[in-house]
Amino acid sequence: MKRSIVITATTALGLLGVLALGTTVHATEVPSESKDTNTQVKIIDSPDPDPAVLKLVHVPEEYNFETKLNADGNYQIDGGVAKDDRNITVFNDKAAQDWSVKASLASDLLLTDSGKKATVTEFKINGQSLMGQSANQIVHKAEATKTIANNTGNISKAITDEGLSVTFNNEKHDLKAGDILTGTIHYQLYNTPDAK
């Protein structure tokens, strides 16, 4: 007797489970009963009393120059090629913020893979000299009259090919056709208009 009660209880539970699975409720939209909310995000000039968020976002990947061998070892190349994205780009979140980007040579030597050397005596970006006593080396800076339009977000300045130039001397006269001299231009962002 006990055994048949257990079987009957188990069977009843199984049937209840099947019935529960078979009765699924589906949502039905109520006609003409929906609404929308318009959403907007306004980008504002930074109200923070702290200094602006400034970032040096991008500089050109490479400057390329070509020249033939020169018998006296002195080279002046006017005009180069700014490879790929030719912009110097700064990010700024506050319209009133002054800033400037200064460029300099990491070293005044250009070197080949085999160790041949040339000494750089002049380098220009957009016609702006990076070397010498009178060179201020500023290659990009905030406008004198600053607005949200011209001094917030990403602010880019393109490097012109005709504004690139390099002058160097190969004192040992050991360069050969096919040699490739390399060097590095270093850029630093400042939160002042004169990079000081």
C-alpha positions as CSV (number, residue, x, y, z in Angstrom):
1,M,0.0,0.0,0.0
2,K,2.8,2.4,0.8
3,R,4.5,1.7,-2.4
4,S,1.5,2.6,-4.6
5,I,1.1,5.9,-2.7
6,V,4.7,6.8,-3.5
7,I,4.2,6.0,-7.2
8,T,1.1,8.0,-7.4
9,A,2.7,11.0,-5.7
10,T,5.6,10.9,-8.0
11,T,3.4,10.7,-11.1
12,A,1.3,13.6,-9.8
13,L,4.4,15.8,-9.4
14,G,5.6,14.9,-13.0
15,L,2.2,15.9,-14.4
16,L,2.3,19.2,-12.6
17,G,5.7,20.0,-14.0
18,V,4.6,19.2,-17.6
19,L,1.5,21.4,-17.2
20,A,3.6,24.3,-15.7
21,L,6.0,24.2,-18.7
22,G,3.2,24.1,-21.2
23,T,1.6,27.4,-20.0
24,T,3.9,30.2,-21.0
25,V,2.7,33.8,-20.8
26,H,3.6,36.1,-23.7
27,A,3.7,39.9,-23.4
28,T,1.4,41.7,-25.8
29,E,1.9,45.4,-26.6
30,V,-0.9,47.7,-25.7
31,P,-1.8,49.6,-29.0
32,S,-1.0,53.3,-29.0
33,E,0.6,53.2,-25.6
34,S,4.3,54.0,-26.1
35,K,6.3,57.2,-25.6
36,D,9.9,58.4,-26.3
37,T,12.4,60.6,-24.5
38,N,14.7,62.8,-26.5
39,T,18.3,62.6,-25.2
40,Q,21.2,65.0,-25.8
41,V,24.7,65.4,-24.5
42,K,26.2,68.9,-24.6
43,I,30.0,69.1,-24.6
44,I,31.0,72.0,-22.4
45,D,34.1,74.0,-21.9
46,S,35.9,72.5,-18.8
47,P,34.6,74.4,-15.7
48,D,37.3,72.8,-13.5
49,P,39.5,75.3,-11.6
50,D,42.5,72.9,-12.2
51,P,44.7,73.3,-15.2
52,A,43.4,72.0,-18.5
53,V,43.8,68.4,-19.5
54,L,46.5,68.7,-22.2
55,K,47.8,65.7,-24.3
56,L,50.2,65.5,-27.2
57,V,48.1,63.1,-29.2
58,H,50.2,62.7,-32.4
59,V,53.3,63.8,-34.2
60,P,54.4,62.7,-37.7
61,E,55.8,59.1,-37.8
62,E,58.8,59.9,-40.0
63,Y,60.5,62.7,-42.0
64,N,62.2,61.5,-45.2
65,F,64.9,63.3,-47.2
66,E,67.0,62.3,-50.2
67,T,70.2,63.7,-51.7
68,K,73.0,62.6,-53.8
69,L,76.6,62.4,-52.6
70,N,78.4,65.7,-52.2
71,A,82.2,65.9,-52.7
72,D,82.8,68.4,-49.9
73,G,80.7,66.5,-47.3
74,N,78.4,69.5,-46.7
75,Y,74.6,68.9,-47.3
76,Q,71.7,71.2,-47.3
77,I,68.4,69.6,-48.3
78,D,65.4,71.9,-48.6
79,G,62.1,70.0,-48.8
80,G,61.4,66.6,-47.4
81,V,58.4,64.3,-47.0
82,A,56.3,64.0,-43.8
83,K,55.2,60.3,-43.9
84,D,51.6,59.2,-43.3
85,D,49.7,61.5,-40.9
86,R,51.6,64.7,-41.1
87,N,49.9,66.5,-38.2
88,I,51.1,67.6,-34.8
89,T,47.9,67.2,-32.7
90,V,47.2,68.4,-29.2
91,F,44.1,67.7,-27.1
92,N,42.8,70.4,-24.8
93,D,39.6,70.5,-22.7
94,K,39.7,74.2,-21.7
95,A,39.3,77.1,-24.2
96,A,41.3,79.6,-22.2
97,Q,44.3,77.3,-21.7
98,D,47.7,78.4,-23.3
99,W,49.9,75.7,-24.6
100,S,52.8,75.1,-27.0
101,V,54.7,72.2,-28.6
102,K,58.5,72.5,-28.8
103,A,60.6,70.4,-31.1
104,S,64.3,69.6,-30.8
105,L,66.8,67.2,-32.0
106,A,67.4,64.3,-29.6
107,S,71.0,64.4,-30.8
108,D,72.8,66.6,-33.4
109,L,74.2,63.4,-35.0
110,L,72.7,61.4,-37.8
111,L,74.0,57.8,-37.9
112,T,74.0,54.9,-40.3
113,D,73.6,51.3,-39.1
114,S,77.3,50.8,-39.7
115,G,78.3,53.8,-37.5
116,K,79.0,56.5,-40.1
117,K,78.2,59.9,-38.7
118,A,77.0,63.3,-39.9
119,T,76.7,66.4,-37.7
120,V,73.4,68.3,-38.1
121,T,73.8,72.1,-38.1
122,E,70.2,73.1,-39.0
123,F,66.8,71.5,-39.0
124,K,63.6,73.2,-39.8
125,I,59.9,72.2,-39.5
126,N,57.4,74.4,-41.4
127,G,60.3,76.8,-41.9
128,Q,60.8,77.1,-38.1
129,S,64.4,76.5,-37.0
130,L,65.0,74.0,-34.2
131,M,68.7,74.9,-33.7
132,G,70.7,77.9,-32.8
133,Q,70.6,80.7,-30.3
134,S,67.6,82.5,-31.8
135,A,65.5,79.4,-32.5
136,N,62.4,79.2,-30.2
137,Q,61.7,75.7,-31.5
138,I,57.9,76.1,-31.2
139,V,56.2,74.2,-33.9
140,H,52.5,74.3,-32.7
141,K,50.7,76.5,-30.2
142,A,47.4,77.9,-29.1
143,E,46.0,80.8,-31.0
144,A,46.4,84.2,-29.5
145,T,42.6,84.7,-29.6
146,K,41.3,81.5,-28.1
147,T,37.8,80.2,-28.6
148,I,36.0,76.9,-28.0
149,A,36.2,76.2,-31.7
150,N,40.0,76.8,-32.1
151,N,41.3,75.7,-28.7
152,T,39.4,72.6,-27.5
153,G,39.3,69.0,-28.5
154,N,42.0,67.9,-30.9
155,I,43.9,70.8,-32.5
156,S,46.1,69.8,-35.4
157,K,48.8,71.6,-37.4
158,A,50.0,70.0,-40.6
159,I,53.7,69.7,-41.5
160,T,54.4,70.9,-45.0
161,D,56.9,69.1,-47.1
162,E,58.4,72.3,-48.4
163,G,58.9,73.6,-44.9
164,L,61.1,70.7,-43.9
165,S,64.9,71.1,-44.3
166,V,68.1,69.7,-42.9
167,T,71.7,70.8,-43.1
168,F,74.5,68.5,-42.0
169,N,78.2,67.8,-42.5
170,N,79.9,64.4,-43.1
171,E,83.4,65.3,-41.9
172,K,85.0,61.9,-42.7
173,H,83.6,61.9,-46.2
174,D,82.8,58.2,-45.7
175,L,79.2,58.2,-47.0
176,K,78.4,56.0,-50.0
177,A,75.3,55.9,-52.2
178,G,72.7,53.7,-50.5
179,D,73.6,54.8,-47.0
180,I,70.7,55.8,-44.8
181,L,71.3,58.3,-42.0
182,T,68.8,58.3,-39.1
183,G,68.1,60.6,-36.2
184,T,65.2,61.6,-34.0
185,I,63.1,64.7,-33.5
186,H,61.8,65.1,-29.9
187,Y,58.5,66.9,-29.2
188,Q,57.4,68.3,-25.8
189,L,54.0,69.8,-24.9
190,Y,54.0,72.8,-22.4
191,N,51.1,74.5,-20.7
192,T,52.5,78.0,-21.6
193,P,52.5,79.9,-24.9
194,D,56.3,80.1,-25.1
195,A,57.4,76.6,-24.0
196,K,59.0,78.0,-20.8
